[in-house]
Amino acid sequence: MTTSHRPLGFWSATALVVGSMIGSGTFLLPATRAPYGAATLVGWGITLCGALLLAVTFARLARRWPQTGGPYVFARNAFGELPGFVVAWSYWISMWCAIAAIAVAFAGSVGAIFPALTATPVRAASCGLVALWLCAGVNLVGLREAGRLQLLTTVLKVVPLLLFGLVALWFVDTRHYVPFNPSGESLGAVAGATVALTLWAMIGLEAATVPAGSVDDAPRTVARATVAGTAIAGIATVLACTTVLGLLPADVLARSSAPMADAAAALWGPA
């Protein structure tokens, strides 16, 4: 495929990274982090720095091996066929596991806005499955179409998330950040626990490297998209999750199945 006929450009590749990162982890994290209070900011800082370092690493690897396959190609070219095989299957299986979390997060968020759609377990499961099959259908249509949809859905996710975080900053109740570490554990233990949790929200930063063979000027575009996408998604996620912590009491947040939607309802009222 010549460069001029490759369907993915910089913005589509960046959207692939941002869209892969901003997902179930972003929207569920405020609830799982609630027991640690504002001390989770330490974990966020460590995770975000680590994610940016990983993004730079993937960017350099993509410049060296701009081929379709991403992590599989890097492992195979560097270490051989067997390590490449193990990485490919491990990566693929991790995607299957992530689908379950995506379905749960989607159903929980939709249910917070339209309770009737998820009023029973069957309806909630159907809601999640419909979303997954629609995404699968778009991918079957073609890479160019999938890239366009990814760009659209990424804009629809990132813009409201950033606006929510920026607006909510003016309405947070600073009392919700006190005590700084309500867990009773040492700050080091909290940092370790929250890094493990927040890392889930950073998964997906390698996304632009996977279809590299279908990206225009892949060595340059994939590298730029990986770093830019990681920075955009990381900033939006940290901002939104931190403001949610300041909008809802910790006990309410810990019980929430849709923390972002509940925080928005607390800010603007129920839909």
C-alpha positions as CSV (number, residue, x, y, z in Angstrom):
1,M,0.0,0.0,0.0
2,T,1.6,3.3,-1.1
3,T,1.7,6.1,1.4
4,S,-0.8,8.3,-0.5
5,H,-3.4,5.5,-0.3
6,R,-3.1,4.7,3.4
7,P,-6.3,5.5,5.2
8,L,-5.1,6.8,8.5
9,G,-3.5,10.2,9.1
10,F,-2.2,12.0,12.2
11,W,-5.6,12.9,13.6
12,S,-7.0,9.5,13.1
13,A,-4.0,7.9,14.7
14,T,-4.1,10.3,17.6
15,A,-7.8,9.6,18.0
16,L,-7.0,5.9,18.1
17,V,-4.7,6.5,21.1
18,V,-7.0,8.9,22.9
19,G,-10.1,6.8,22.3
20,S,-8.3,3.6,23.4
21,M,-7.1,5.3,26.6
22,I,-10.3,7.1,27.6
23,G,-12.7,4.3,28.2
24,S,-14.0,2.2,31.1
25,G,-10.9,2.9,33.3
26,T,-11.5,6.6,33.1
27,F,-15.2,6.4,33.9
28,L,-15.0,3.8,36.7
29,L,-11.7,4.9,38.4
30,P,-13.2,7.6,40.7
31,A,-15.2,5.0,42.5
32,T,-12.3,2.6,43.0
33,R,-10.0,5.4,44.1
34,A,-12.5,6.8,46.6
35,P,-11.1,5.0,49.7
36,Y,-7.7,6.7,49.2
37,G,-8.9,10.3,48.9
38,A,-6.7,13.0,47.5
39,A,-3.6,10.9,48.2
40,T,-4.4,9.2,44.8
41,L,-2.9,12.3,43.2
42,V,0.5,10.8,44.1
43,G,-0.4,7.7,42.2
44,W,-1.7,9.7,39.3
45,G,1.5,11.7,39.0
46,I,3.6,8.5,38.9
47,T,1.4,6.8,36.4
48,L,1.2,9.7,34.1
49,C,5.0,10.2,34.1
50,G,5.4,6.5,33.4
51,A,2.8,6.5,30.6
52,L,4.6,9.4,28.9
53,L,7.9,7.5,29.1
54,L,6.2,4.5,27.6
55,A,4.7,6.6,24.9
56,V,8.2,7.9,24.0
57,T,9.5,4.4,24.0
58,F,6.7,3.2,21.6
59,A,7.3,6.3,19.5
60,R,11.0,5.4,19.0
61,L,10.1,1.8,18.3
62,A,7.6,2.9,15.7
63,R,10.2,5.0,14.0
64,R,12.5,2.0,13.7
65,W,9.8,-0.6,12.7
66,P,6.8,1.2,11.2
67,Q,5.0,-2.1,10.4
68,T,1.5,-3.3,11.2
69,G,1.4,-5.3,14.5
70,G,2.7,-2.8,17.1
71,P,4.0,-4.6,20.3
72,Y,4.0,-8.0,18.4
73,V,6.3,-6.6,15.7
74,F,8.6,-4.9,18.2
75,A,9.0,-8.1,20.3
76,R,9.4,-10.4,17.3
77,N,12.1,-8.2,15.6
78,A,14.0,-7.6,18.8
79,F,13.8,-11.0,20.5
80,G,12.6,-13.6,17.9
81,E,9.5,-15.5,16.8
82,L,8.5,-17.1,20.1
83,P,8.6,-13.9,22.2
84,G,6.6,-12.2,19.4
85,F,4.0,-15.0,19.5
86,V,3.7,-14.8,23.3
87,V,3.3,-11.0,23.1
88,A,0.7,-11.2,20.3
89,W,-1.5,-13.7,22.1
90,S,-1.1,-11.9,25.5
91,Y,-2.1,-8.6,23.9
92,W,-5.0,-10.2,22.1
93,I,-6.3,-11.9,25.2
94,S,-6.0,-8.7,27.2
95,M,-8.3,-7.0,24.7
96,W,-10.9,-9.7,25.3
97,C,-10.7,-9.1,29.0
98,A,-11.0,-5.4,28.5
99,I,-14.3,-5.8,26.6
100,A,-16.0,-6.9,29.8
101,A,-15.0,-3.8,31.6
102,I,-16.1,-1.6,28.6
103,A,-19.5,-3.2,28.5
104,V,-20.0,-2.8,32.3
105,A,-18.9,0.9,32.2
106,F,-21.1,1.6,29.2
107,A,-24.2,0.1,30.7
108,G,-23.6,1.8,34.1
109,S,-23.2,5.2,32.4
110,V,-26.2,4.8,30.2
111,G,-28.3,3.5,33.2
112,A,-27.4,6.6,35.2
113,I,-28.9,8.8,32.4
114,F,-31.7,6.6,31.2
115,P,-32.5,4.2,34.0
116,A,-35.2,2.3,32.0
117,L,-32.6,1.0,29.6
118,T,-30.8,-0.9,32.3
119,A,-33.6,-1.5,34.8
120,T,-33.1,-5.3,34.7
121,P,-29.9,-7.5,34.4
122,V,-31.1,-8.6,30.9
123,R,-31.5,-5.0,29.7
124,A,-28.2,-3.9,31.2
125,A,-26.4,-6.9,29.5
126,S,-28.2,-6.2,26.2
127,C,-27.2,-2.5,26.4
128,G,-23.5,-3.4,26.7
129,L,-23.6,-6.1,24.0
130,V,-25.3,-3.8,21.5
131,A,-22.6,-1.2,22.0
132,L,-19.9,-3.8,21.5
133,W,-21.5,-5.3,18.3
134,L,-22.0,-1.9,16.8
135,C,-18.3,-1.2,17.2
136,A,-17.4,-4.6,15.8
137,G,-19.7,-3.9,12.8
138,V,-17.9,-0.6,12.0
139,N,-14.5,-2.3,12.1
140,L,-15.8,-4.9,9.7
141,V,-16.8,-2.2,7.2
142,G,-13.2,-1.0,6.8
143,L,-10.3,0.7,8.4
144,R,-10.9,4.2,6.9
145,E,-14.5,4.2,8.2
146,A,-13.4,2.9,11.6
147,G,-10.8,5.7,11.7
148,R,-13.4,8.3,11.0
149,L,-15.8,6.9,13.6
150,Q,-12.9,6.8,16.1
151,L,-12.1,10.4,15.4
152,L,-15.8,11.4,15.9
153,T,-16.3,9.4,19.1
154,T,-13.0,10.6,20.5
155,V,-14.0,14.2,20.0
156,L,-17.4,13.4,21.7
157,K,-15.6,11.9,24.6
158,V,-12.6,14.3,25.1
159,V,-14.4,17.6,24.6
160,P,-17.1,17.0,27.2
161,L,-14.6,15.4,29.6
162,L,-12.3,18.4,29.4
163,L,-15.2,20.9,29.7
164,F,-16.6,18.9,32.6
165,G,-13.3,19.0,34.4
166,L,-12.6,22.7,33.8
167,V,-16.2,23.8,34.8
168,A,-16.3,21.4,37.8
169,L,-13.0,22.9,39.2
170,W,-15.1,26.0,40.2
171,F,-17.6,23.9,42.1
172,V,-15.5,21.3,44.0
173,D,-15.9,21.2,47.7
174,T,-12.4,21.2,49.1
175,R,-13.7,19.5,52.2
176,H,-13.9,16.3,50.2
177,Y,-10.1,16.3,49.8
178,V,-9.7,16.2,53.6
179,P,-8.2,14.2,55.1
180,F,-5.6,13.9,52.4
181,N,-5.1,10.2,53.0
182,P,-8.2,8.7,54.7
183,S,-7.2,5.1,54.2
184,G,-4.9,4.9,57.2
185,E,-2.2,3.3,55.1
186,S,1.3,4.8,54.5
187,L,1.6,7.2,51.6
188,G,3.9,4.7,49.9
189,A,1.4,1.9,50.2
190,V,-1.4,4.2,48.8
191,A,0.9,5.2,45.9
192,G,1.5,1.6,45.1
193,A,-2.2,0.7,45.2
194,T,-3.3,3.7,43.2
195,V,-0.6,3.3,40.6
196,A,-2.0,-0.2,40.0
197,L,-5.5,1.2,39.7
198,T,-4.7,4.3,37.6
199,L,-2.5,2.3,35.2
200,W,-5.8,0.8,33.8
201,A,-6.7,4.2,32.5
202,M,-3.4,4.6,30.7
203,I,-3.7,1.3,28.8
204,G,-4.1,1.9,25.1
205,L,-1.2,4.3,24.5
206,E,0.3,1.8,22.1
207,A,-2.8,1.8,19.9
208,A,-1.4,3.8,17.0
209,T,1.5,1.4,16.6
210,V,-0.8,-1.5,15.8
211,P,-2.1,-0.4,12.3
212,A,1.2,1.4,11.5
213,G,1.3,-0.3,8.0
214,S,-1.9,1.6,7.2
215,V,-0.8,5.1,8.4
216,D,0.5,7.9,6.2
217,D,4.2,8.5,6.8
218,A,4.1,5.9,9.6
219,P,7.6,6.5,11.2
220,R,6.7,10.2,11.8
221,T,3.0,10.1,12.2
222,V,2.7,7.1,14.6
223,A,5.4,8.6,16.8
224,R,3.8,12.0,17.1
225,A,0.3,10.5,17.5
226,T,1.4,8.2,20.3
227,V,3.0,11.0,22.4
228,A,0.3,13.6,21.7
229,G,-2.5,11.1,22.3
230,T,-1.1,10.0,25.6
231,A,-0.6,13.6,26.8
232,I,-4.2,14.6,25.8
233,A,-5.8,11.5,27.3
234,G,-3.7,11.7,30.5
235,I,-4.4,15.3,31.2
236,A,-8.2,14.9,30.5
237,T,-8.4,11.8,32.7
238,V,-6.5,13.2,35.7
239,L,-8.5,16.5,35.5
240,A,-11.9,14.8,35.4
241,C,-11.2,12.2,38.0
242,T,-9.8,14.7,40.4
243,T,-12.8,17.0,40.1
244,V,-15.2,14.1,40.6
245,L,-13.5,13.4,43.9
246,G,-14.2,17.0,44.9
247,L,-17.9,16.9,43.9
248,L,-19.1,13.8,45.7
249,P,-18.5,12.5,49.3
250,A,-16.2,9.5,49.4
251,D,-18.8,7.1,50.7
252,V,-21.2,8.0,47.9
253,L,-18.4,7.8,45.3
254,A,-17.3,4.4,46.4
255,R,-20.8,3.0,45.9
256,S,-21.4,4.6,42.5
257,S,-21.5,2.4,39.3
258,A,-21.3,5.5,37.1
259,P,-19.1,8.1,39.0
260,M,-18.8,10.6,36.2
261,A,-22.6,10.6,35.5
262,D,-23.4,11.0,39.2
263,A,-20.9,13.8,39.6
264,A,-22.5,15.6,36.6
265,A,-25.9,15.1,38.1
266,A,-24.6,16.6,41.4
267,L,-23.2,19.6,39.4
268,W,-26.1,20.3,37.0
269,G,-29.0,18.2,38.3
270,P,-30.3,14.8,37.1
271,A,-31.1,14.4,33.4
